[in-house]
Amino acid sequence: MSIQNLTHKILLVLTALTIIGEIASIFLWTTNHPVAGEPYARFSLAVNYTIAVADAALFSVLNLIALIWIVRRKKISPLFLIGISVINR
């Protein structure tokens, strides 16, 4: 196994985990309702839940595109993944 194949597999796994994390955050934001008697949700890092869900949905689609490009071994895919990761932060 060459080092290039190993890095390719690591990039695939990390991108897949990122997609799973983004989908889990969509689930988290949509199910994070206030507990009885609390005026606010249990945690809140975003000003607006709709914006947080839209952000997670957008970046899960962009990461899915990056994953497809990585599988197809396109040269632009690592740069695209780095770009969307920087923008997402």
BELPEKA-V479802 format. One line per field, one symbol per residue. phi: phi as a letter, one per 20 degrees, with the letter a starting at -180 (. if undefined). Layout:
BEGIN
phi = ???
END
This chain:
BEGIN
phi = .effffffffffffffffffffffffffffdeeffgnefcfgbbddfcfffffffffffffffffffffffelfffgfffffffffffe
END
